[in-house]
């Protein structure tokens, strides 16, 4: 039998080396250091004590809960609003190209810039939002100073910034739907709403899968917007896993912060991988 040439594998080798050096090795090292009490010069093995401390401290555990709430809220809102905006922006409305540009523009702006801008807009006494509410007789709340509203307020800003990308993905999905489906639905007497539920929603499922997965990953690992707007405050009200990890690293608890990183990695893997597998399997079955 002829021996298989190793030539094709040379094309895979550069990507394999980069993946190993930049992802595989740091990931394995993170798992090891999360089991130690380490600093820049020494590391002592302590087993799962970092993880026990992480889940026994209420403010650390709250970061996990806030992360899940933030990711589910933002990914769900981006999916629904992105689809509705995409349908609106492909309906032949006036200045359609300009409207698309306006919706997509926030995606191009720096996240830190968006955070600093909305920090000023949401100021409890001098912010434009509360001044506008006060002008019509509505007392403006402390968007970023009220513990019950802080995380929700940041989530609204993240939705505003990220819905443009979801809309763009849905527009591409809508463009791939043949007009024959809508023509057949109209002949059968389907209303606009029925066409949306029976034709549009099922046929843009690949775009929905992409939007949900990207939004969920982005929501789980978000840090910069939270840090720019609230730094996890007031207190620990808007802390997410990424900000908790950063704070522990700042305080010199390197092993604890590494354990938080591992928990974040596992959380993303446990939530996103099965969800993506299920969505893609449904697409294949259809």
Protein Blocks (a to p, Z undefined) as FASTA:
>chain_A
ZZddfklmmmmmmmmmmmmmmmmmmmmmmmmmmmpccdfkbccdehjmlmmmmmmpmklm
mmmmmmmmmmmmmmmmmmmmmmmmmmmmmnopahklmmmmmmmmmmmpcfklmmmmmmmm
mpmklgmklmmmmmnopacddfklmmklmmmmmmmmmmmmmmmmmmmmmmmmmmmpcfkl
mmmmmmnopafklmmmmmmmmmmmmmmmmmmmmmmmmmmmgmklmmmmnnopahjlmgcf
klmmmmmmmnopamlmmmmmmmmmmmmmmmmmmmmmmmmmmmmmZZ
